[in-house]
């Protein structure tokens, strides 16, 4: 098949949607498909393309946050199927136009809802009300990262109307790269983190687009734990970082908190194995939490909020724990309980690795994606004769 992936973000901007697109494209190319990724040119430079994949980085006429306006998308042609990674403000509408004009079917992956704060909230609400319906009506298949999240997200009504077109294609992880036996001792040396400290790890973009990841919430929870021989390392960067650094100072925990900035995705495994516990206290619109399966692949227990999507990734009490969202005392209690029980952490780590190998390794996921494309093409043939 000739497949085009259309995504607002892509490496070297390391976030969930772009990474999923990266690995899906790579695995499809390994199966012999012709894959082209269309995304915005990144001002920070170009990252290596996935092996066997053509990456077209189009100039943006302007940007609204992580949403680039790419007129070049209107030139899409000569593909069997288009794969839209949603949300993509501006890009989604262009995919819909191209699909109608050139009779190319498209599928969309619903990664998460658009939920902003302040003025952005009203703009996102207006966009979702006006622009989402035609984009969703035009898609041949809806790919969802979890049925749990799809049933409760803001666009759930579209999935309920066409349940036979909903396909669960979870996010995956490269289990050859993310492994428990990766040496993480160099990470502690590099950042001056004392070896005896039990280390909590947070991985996520520290920008307004990812405010829901809960980095500030985690800092406040960590401060409540007191100085119990634990440290906190935050991997990520963005426009919220200065305020988070200031918050750590205000909370009196700055000497036990390490902001290490952006770490290239290929260098993340040692960060996971250097830690004792990975915490992602995110709130909706988090739909999955890729860092959770990366941590599990590295044999580390995870702690997250029990919200739709995330709660389908973490099996509470087996490979990690789930805390009640908004109940900081519950998060603190569970964080403390795991840090104080190394044998339980080790057991959860082993169970997490086994589950990732069985359910979230990319070779297990890609066949579902290929089948969705094939069904989209069949439905298009039925529609047009």
C-alpha positions as CSV (number, residue, x, y, z in Angstrom):
1,X,0.0,0.0,0.0
2,X,1.0,3.6,-0.5
3,X,0.3,5.3,2.8
4,X,0.5,8.9,3.9
5,X,0.7,9.8,7.5
6,X,-0.3,13.4,8.4
7,X,0.8,14.7,11.8
8,X,1.2,18.1,13.4
9,X,4.2,17.0,15.4
10,X,7.1,14.7,14.7
11,X,10.6,14.2,15.9
12,X,12.8,16.2,16.7
13,X,9.7,17.4,18.7
14,X,9.4,14.5,21.1
15,X,5.8,14.0,22.2
16,X,3.3,11.2,22.1
17,X,1.5,11.8,18.8
18,X,4.7,12.3,16.8
19,X,6.4,9.3,18.3
20,X,3.5,7.0,17.6
21,X,3.5,8.2,14.0
22,X,7.3,7.7,13.8
23,X,7.1,4.0,14.9
24,X,4.0,3.2,13.0
25,X,5.6,4.5,9.8
26,X,8.8,2.6,10.5
27,X,7.0,-0.7,11.2
28,X,4.8,-0.3,8.1
29,X,7.9,0.3,5.9
30,X,9.5,-2.8,7.4
31,X,6.5,-4.8,6.1
32,X,7.1,-3.5,2.6
33,X,4.6,-0.7,2.4
34,X,5.4,2.7,0.8
35,X,5.1,5.2,3.6
36,X,5.4,9.0,3.5
37,X,5.0,11.3,6.6
38,X,3.8,14.8,6.1
39,X,4.6,17.2,8.9
40,X,5.8,20.7,9.6
41,X,9.4,21.8,9.2
42,X,10.9,22.0,12.7
43,X,12.9,25.2,13.5
44,X,15.2,23.2,15.8
45,X,16.4,21.1,12.9
46,X,15.6,17.7,11.4
47,X,15.9,14.4,13.1
48,X,16.8,11.2,11.3
49,X,13.8,9.7,9.3
50,X,12.6,6.2,10.2
51,X,14.3,3.7,8.0
52,X,12.6,3.2,4.7
53,X,10.2,6.1,5.3
54,X,10.0,9.4,3.3
55,X,9.5,12.4,5.6
56,X,8.2,15.6,3.9
57,X,8.7,18.6,6.2
58,X,6.4,21.3,4.8
59,X,6.9,25.0,5.5
60,X,4.3,26.5,7.9
61,X,2.6,29.7,6.8
62,X,1.9,30.3,10.5
63,X,1.4,28.4,13.7
64,X,-1.0,28.3,16.6
65,X,0.9,26.5,19.3
66,X,1.5,23.0,18.0
67,X,-0.8,23.5,15.1
68,X,1.0,24.5,11.9
69,X,-0.9,25.8,8.8
70,X,0.6,23.8,6.0
71,X,-0.8,24.8,2.6
72,X,1.4,22.1,1.0
73,X,-1.0,19.4,2.3
74,X,-3.4,20.3,-0.5
75,X,-1.0,18.8,-2.9
76,X,-1.4,15.3,-1.5
77,X,-2.0,12.8,-4.3
78,X,-1.1,9.3,-5.5
79,X,-1.8,7.5,-2.2
80,X,-4.0,4.5,-1.5
81,X,-4.9,5.7,2.0
82,X,-4.3,8.7,4.2
83,X,-3.8,8.4,8.0
84,X,-4.6,11.6,9.9
85,X,-3.3,11.9,13.4
86,X,-5.9,13.9,15.2
87,X,-6.1,16.5,16.6
88,X,-4.4,18.6,13.9
89,X,-5.9,22.0,13.7
90,X,-5.8,23.2,10.1
91,X,-4.3,19.9,8.9
92,X,-7.5,17.8,9.6
93,X,-9.6,20.1,7.4
94,X,-7.1,19.8,4.5
95,X,-7.1,16.1,4.7
96,X,-10.9,16.1,4.5
97,X,-10.7,18.4,1.4
98,X,-8.0,16.2,-0.3
99,X,-10.0,13.1,0.4
100,X,-13.1,14.5,-1.3
101,X,-11.3,16.1,-4.2
102,X,-9.1,13.2,-5.1
103,X,-11.2,10.3,-3.7
104,X,-8.5,9.0,-1.4
105,X,-10.0,7.4,1.8
106,X,-8.6,8.4,5.1
107,X,-8.6,7.0,8.6
108,X,-7.9,9.0,11.7
109,X,-6.3,8.2,15.0
110,X,-7.9,10.1,17.9
111,X,-5.0,10.7,20.2
112,X,-6.7,13.0,22.7
113,X,-9.2,15.8,23.1
114,X,-8.4,19.4,22.7
115,X,-8.7,21.0,26.2
116,X,-7.0,24.3,26.9
117,X,-7.0,26.8,29.7
118,X,-8.0,30.4,29.7
119,X,-8.8,31.8,26.2
120,X,-7.5,28.7,24.5
121,X,-10.3,26.7,26.2
122,X,-13.0,28.7,24.4
123,X,-11.1,28.6,21.1
124,X,-10.7,24.8,21.3
125,X,-14.3,24.4,22.2
126,X,-15.4,26.4,19.2
127,X,-13.0,24.5,16.9
128,X,-14.3,21.1,18.2
129,X,-17.9,22.1,17.7
130,X,-17.5,23.5,14.2
131,X,-14.7,21.6,12.6
132,X,-14.6,18.1,14.1
133,X,-18.0,16.9,12.7
134,X,-17.1,17.0,9.0
135,X,-13.6,15.6,9.6
136,X,-15.1,12.7,11.6
137,X,-17.9,12.0,9.2
138,X,-15.4,11.7,6.3
139,X,-13.1,9.2,8.0
140,X,-13.5,5.6,6.9
141,X,-12.2,4.2,10.2
142,X,-11.7,5.6,13.7
143,X,-8.5,4.3,15.4
144,X,-8.5,4.8,19.1
145,X,-5.7,4.2,21.5
146,X,-8.1,2.6,24.0
147,X,-11.8,1.9,23.9
148,X,-12.0,3.1,27.5
149,X,-10.9,6.6,26.5
150,X,-13.0,6.6,23.3
151,X,-16.1,5.9,25.4
152,X,-15.6,8.9,27.6
153,X,-13.9,11.5,25.4
154,X,-15.6,14.6,24.1
155,X,-16.0,13.1,20.6
156,X,-17.5,9.8,21.9
157,X,-20.8,10.4,20.1
158,X,-19.1,9.9,16.7
159,X,-17.7,6.5,17.9
160,X,-21.1,5.5,19.2
161,X,-22.8,6.2,15.9
162,X,-20.4,4.0,14.0
163,X,-19.2,1.3,16.4
164,X,-18.2,-1.1,13.6
165,X,-15.7,1.5,12.3
166,X,-14.0,1.9,15.7
167,X,-10.7,0.0,15.9
168,X,-8.5,-0.2,19.0
169,X,-4.9,0.4,18.0
170,X,-2.9,1.1,21.2
171,X,0.3,2.9,21.3
172,X,3.4,0.7,21.4
173,X,7.0,0.6,22.5
174,X,10.2,-0.6,21.0
175,X,11.0,-3.5,23.4
176,X,14.4,-4.0,21.9
177,X,15.4,-0.5,22.8
178,X,13.5,-0.1,26.1
179,X,14.8,-3.0,28.3
180,X,15.4,-3.7,32.0
181,X,19.1,-4.5,31.5
182,X,20.1,-1.0,30.2
183,X,22.7,0.5,32.6
184,X,21.4,3.7,34.2
185,X,24.2,4.4,36.6
186,X,25.7,7.0,34.3
187,X,22.5,9.1,34.6
188,X,22.9,9.5,38.3
189,X,26.6,10.4,37.9
190,X,25.9,12.9,35.1
191,X,23.3,14.9,37.1
192,X,24.9,14.4,40.6
193,X,22.1,12.3,42.0
194,X,23.3,10.4,45.0
195,X,23.1,6.6,44.5
196,X,21.3,5.9,47.8
197,X,18.4,8.2,46.9
198,X,15.2,6.4,45.9
199,X,14.5,8.2,42.6
200,X,11.1,9.2,41.3
201,X,11.0,9.9,37.5
202,X,8.7,12.1,35.5
203,X,9.0,12.2,31.7
204,X,6.9,14.7,29.7
205,X,6.9,18.0,27.8
206,X,6.9,21.0,30.2
207,X,4.9,23.2,27.9
208,X,1.4,24.7,27.8
209,X,0.2,22.2,25.3
210,X,1.0,19.4,27.8
211,X,-0.1,21.2,31.0
212,X,-2.3,18.2,31.7
213,X,0.7,16.0,32.4
214,X,0.6,17.2,36.0
215,X,4.3,18.2,36.6
216,X,3.3,20.9,39.0
217,X,0.9,18.6,40.8
218,X,3.7,16.0,41.2
219,X,6.1,18.7,42.7
220,X,3.5,19.5,45.3
221,X,2.9,15.9,46.1
222,X,6.6,15.2,46.4
223,X,6.9,18.1,48.8
224,X,4.2,16.6,51.0
225,X,6.3,13.4,51.3
226,X,8.9,15.2,53.3
227,X,12.6,14.4,53.1
228,X,12.5,10.6,53.3
229,X,15.6,9.8,51.2
230,X,13.9,10.3,47.9
231,X,14.7,12.5,44.9
232,X,12.7,13.6,41.9
233,X,14.0,13.9,38.3
234,X,12.0,15.6,35.6
235,X,12.9,14.9,32.0
236,X,11.4,17.4,29.6
237,X,11.5,21.1,28.6
238,X,9.1,23.8,27.5
239,X,7.7,27.2,28.4
240,X,6.4,26.0,31.8
241,X,9.8,24.9,33.0
242,X,10.8,28.3,34.6
243,X,7.6,28.4,36.7
244,X,8.1,24.8,37.7
245,X,11.7,25.5,38.8
246,X,10.4,28.4,40.8
247,X,7.7,26.2,42.4
248,X,10.3,23.7,43.5
249,X,12.2,26.6,45.2
250,X,9.0,27.9,46.9
251,X,8.2,24.4,48.1
252,X,11.6,24.0,49.6
253,X,12.5,20.9,47.6
254,X,14.9,22.3,45.0
255,X,17.9,20.5,46.4
256,X,16.1,17.1,45.9
257,X,14.7,17.9,42.5
258,X,16.6,17.6,39.2
259,X,15.3,19.3,36.0
260,X,17.5,17.7,33.4
261,X,15.8,19.2,30.3
262,X,15.1,17.4,27.0
263,X,16.6,13.9,26.6
264,X,16.5,12.5,23.1
265,X,14.1,9.6,22.9
266,X,16.9,7.1,22.0
267,X,18.7,8.1,25.3
268,X,15.6,7.6,27.5
269,X,16.1,4.0,28.6
270,X,19.0,4.7,31.0
271,X,16.8,7.4,32.6
272,X,14.1,4.8,33.3
273,X,16.5,2.2,34.7
274,X,18.2,4.8,36.9
275,X,14.9,5.4,38.6
276,X,13.0,3.4,41.2
277,X,9.5,4.6,40.3
278,X,8.0,6.4,37.3
279,X,5.0,8.7,38.1
280,X,2.6,10.3,35.6
281,X,-0.1,12.2,37.5
282,X,-1.8,13.4,34.4
283,X,-5.4,14.5,34.0
284,X,-7.7,14.4,30.9
285,X,-7.2,14.8,28.0
286,X,-4.4,12.2,28.6
287,X,-5.6,9.2,26.7
288,X,-2.8,6.6,27.2
289,X,0.5,7.7,28.6
290,X,3.3,6.3,26.4
291,X,5.9,6.9,29.2
292,X,4.0,4.3,31.2
293,X,4.7,1.5,28.7
294,X,8.2,2.7,28.2
295,X,8.8,2.5,32.0
296,X,7.2,-0.9,32.1
297,X,9.3,-2.1,29.2
298,X,12.4,-1.1,31.3
299,X,11.1,-3.1,34.3
300,X,10.0,-0.2,36.4
301,X,6.8,0.1,38.4
302,X,4.5,3.0,37.5
303,X,2.1,5.2,39.4
304,X,-0.6,7.1,37.5
305,X,-4.0,8.6,37.9
306,X,-7.1,6.4,37.4
307,X,-8.5,8.2,34.4
308,X,-10.0,6.8,31.2
309,X,-7.4,5.4,28.9
310,X,-4.6,5.4,31.5
311,X,-6.4,3.0,33.7
312,X,-6.5,0.5,30.8
313,X,-2.7,0.7,30.6
314,X,-1.9,0.2,34.3
315,X,-3.2,-2.9,36.0
316,X,-3.6,-1.6,39.5
317,X,-1.7,-3.7,42.0
318,X,0.1,-5.8,39.3
319,X,2.4,-3.6,37.2
320,X,1.8,-0.4,39.0
321,X,-0.7,1.6,41.1
322,X,-3.5,3.9,40.2
323,X,-4.3,7.0,42.4
324,X,-7.6,8.9,42.6
325,X,-7.3,11.9,40.4
326,X,-7.2,15.1,42.4
327,X,-6.7,13.3,45.7
328,X,-3.1,14.3,46.4
329,X,-3.0,12.5,49.7
330,X,-3.8,9.2,47.8
331,X,-1.0,9.9,45.3
332,X,1.5,10.7,48.2
333,X,0.5,7.5,50.1
334,X,0.9,5.3,47.1
335,X,4.2,6.9,46.1
336,X,5.6,6.4,49.6
337,X,4.3,2.8,49.8
338,X,6.2,1.8,46.6
339,X,9.4,3.7,47.5
340,X,9.5,1.9,50.8
341,X,9.0,-1.6,49.3
342,X,11.8,-2.7,46.9
343,X,10.6,-6.2,46.6
344,X,7.1,-5.1,45.5
345,X,8.7,-2.7,43.0
346,X,10.8,-5.5,41.5
347,X,7.8,-7.8,41.2
348,X,5.7,-5.1,39.5
349,X,8.6,-4.3,37.2
350,X,8.8,-7.9,36.1
351,X,5.1,-8.1,35.5
352,X,5.1,-4.9,33.6
353,X,7.9,-6.1,31.2
354,X,6.0,-9.3,30.5
355,X,2.8,-7.4,29.8
356,X,4.5,-5.0,27.4
357,X,6.0,-7.9,25.5
358,X,2.6,-9.5,25.2
359,X,0.5,-6.5,24.4
360,X,2.4,-3.3,23.5
361,X,5.4,-4.4,21.4
362,X,5.0,-2.8,17.9
363,X,5.1,-6.1,15.9
364,X,1.9,-7.1,17.9
365,X,0.2,-3.8,17.1
366,X,0.9,-3.1,13.5
367,X,-1.3,-5.9,12.1
368,X,-4.3,-4.2,13.6
369,X,-3.3,-1.0,11.8
370,X,-2.9,-2.8,8.4
371,X,-6.2,-4.5,8.8
372,X,-7.9,-1.1,9.4
373,X,-6.3,0.3,6.2
374,X,-7.5,-2.7,4.2
375,X,-11.1,-2.3,5.5
376,X,-11.0,1.4,4.7
377,X,-10.0,0.6,1.1
378,X,-12.7,-2.1,0.9
379,X,-15.4,0.4,2.2
380,X,-14.2,3.0,-0.3
381,X,-14.5,0.4,-3.2
382,X,-18.1,-0.4,-2.0
383,X,-18.9,3.3,-1.8
384,X,-17.6,4.2,-5.3
385,X,-18.2,0.9,-7.0
